[in-house]
Amino acid sequence: MINLYSDTQTRPSAAMREAMANAEVGDEQRGTDPTVNALCEEVAELLGKEAAVFLPSGSMCNQIAVRLHIRPLGDEMYLHRLAHPVNAEVGGAATISGAMVMPLEGEGGTFDGEALRARMRDPADRHEPRSRLVAIEQPTNLGGGRVWSRAQIDEVLVVAGEFGLRTHLDGARLLNAVVASGESAAAHAAGFETAWIDFSKGLGAPVGACLAGSAELIEEAWRYKQMLGGSMRQAGIVAAGARFALRHNVERLAEDHANAQFLAAGLAEIDGVEIDPATVETNIVIFDVDDAAALHDKLVERGVETSLLEGRVRMVTHLDVDRAGIETALAAVNDALA
Ligand SMILES: *Cc1c(COP(=O)(O)O)cnc(C)c1O
């Protein structure tokens, strides 16, 4: 099976498993797991923040961050319509934090300063919710793996500053953006009060994510981690996989990006496929065909797994699919559409 469903499909390598098996461990919940503590220090430094907390998933990073920023009195948050918390976190922003969610529109899962400014509330008007939080994905996911330029981010942060908004960066695949842009993770996360990275996507670790921010915010995040059941015990076992990933699996993301480019260029050659390869910046390839569901089923028959998204097909490259696998996938699409 050539699994292009998502980069979440990666399996820990033998070397990563060995690092996990040999991890020093303690009681994470009491702050005495040395491997988790080392990971949190590494991620805080990587993202240019004071502190970080290890969590079971990226979704919990988003949910805790939203809870840290949103006050349960009609506070409104702004993010793209295709953003993960809008589509894939069971409405947790509303349930856990009582957030009003105002989705924004824009190209490839991004939006500009004007789109944000247009939604800002009048703080003096008692009828309106209060503008409180803006969140972006870097790179976008359902938007197609697009990388926000620093200029685009700054434009949004300027509006955020003008209206006193809190700021959050969903960096599930931030290291893909780092590799694609050549700018550091800290540079991407600069100006955001909270930011996080996921280890279970293209980095190839089985579990975990780290949320970073000021020491004060992360101390507060610990209370929600405990409340939501995200505090763990000998979590060094999984944190060791994450530390291994940060050492060995970051630079190689460039291969995934090259494979995504190759895939997009190949797809563009196939009759019946609509895609602009220039929009592929990281490891996510989204394209149009007449009948995406039918193509999906035919690809499964041919040993290729993909995902469907609003009537479109999404393929994600990662460390468990090599160039030969991409060639096989292209041949399968060609054959399925013939
Ligand atoms: C995968 C993803 C998440 C959620 O991460 P999990 O670890 O799967 O919970 C959040 N945001 C984005 C952009 C993602 O791609």
The ligand as an SDF file (V2000), in Angstrom:
LIG
                    3D

 15 15  0  0  0  0  0  0  0  0999 V2000
   -2.9120   17.4290   12.5180 C   0  0  0  0  0  0  0  0  0  0  0  0
   -3.2140   18.8370   12.8010 C   0  0  0  0  0  0  0  0  0  0  0  0
   -3.7070   19.2280   14.0510 C   0  0  0  0  0  0  0  0  0  0  0  0
   -4.0310   18.2460   15.1440 C   0  0  0  0  0  0  0  0  0  0  0  0
   -2.9370   17.4930   15.5420 O   0  0  0  0  0  0  0  0  0  0  0  0
   -3.1630   16.0390   16.2110 P   0  0  0  0  0  0  0  0  0  0  0  0
   -1.8160   15.7110   16.7520 O   0  0  0  0  0  0  0  0  0  0  0  0
   -3.5860   15.1360   15.0780 O   0  0  0  0  0  0  0  0  0  0  0  0
   -4.2160   16.1820   17.2430 O   0  0  0  0  0  0  0  0  0  0  0  0
   -3.9370   20.5630   14.2610 C   0  0  0  0  0  0  0  0  0  0  0  0
   -3.6770   21.4750   13.3140 N   0  0  0  0  0  0  0  0  0  0  0  0
   -3.2020   21.1400   12.1040 C   0  0  0  0  0  0  0  0  0  0  0  0
   -2.9180   22.2110   11.0940 C   0  0  0  0  0  0  0  0  0  0  0  0
   -2.9670   19.8120   11.7940 C   0  0  0  0  0  0  0  0  0  0  0  0
   -2.5240   19.4790   10.5880 O   0  0  0  0  0  0  0  0  0  0  0  0
  1  2  1  0
  2  3  1  0
  2 14  2  0
  3  4  1  0
  3 10  2  0
  4  5  1  0
  5  6  1  0
  6  7  2  0
  6  8  1  0
  6  9  1  0
 10 11  1  0
 11 12  2  0
 12 13  1  0
 12 14  1  0
 14 15  1  0
M  END
$$$$
